[in-house]
């Protein structure tokens, strides 16, 4: 298993911070996480400078949240949310250039939040330059916790071997054989997380 490292103070926030964090593997830059929201952040041209500055070929976007209307988030599965995300992905792909892969981080509170929404995204935007960071525990809602093991099996069967899944986030409690062929980011600051250098 490959373990990626990051800055020791990196913790995925619930709201975008605008930070960028370099991911390292064997002393080389593997990619960059931008703690921005791809669905609502109009500053996408800035990401080209971020990745160009460190020579990264993978850009991980930490958020893809539904937009706010009248002080409330729109539903993540509505047509406007989904089509807005697809348009944003196309825009960011055009900005970051042909040699960089854009990786989305699906989570339960995001537009891409579960297996059906992941497959919908991958089918709609059929390009090898768009992929996933698989963070299984963050895709499990409170109501799913009782059957966590079964849900992890489904995520593993559906997404872990998907060629466009590039990285798995291990919060310290995934089975050892879960997506063993994928690099893992062990995120510090979360329950069970370990920072390895």
Buried (B, 14 or more C-beta within 10 A) or exposed (E): EEBBBBEEEBBBEEEBBEBBBBBBBEEEBBBBBBBBBBBBBEEBEBBBEBBEEEEBBBBBBBBBBBBEEEEEEBEBBEEEBBEBBBEBBBBBBEBBEEEBBBBBBBBBBBBBBBBEBBBBBBEEBEEEBBBBBBBBBBBBEEEEEEEEEEBBBBBBEBBBEBEBBBBBBBBEEBEEEBBEEBBBBBBBEBEEBEBEE
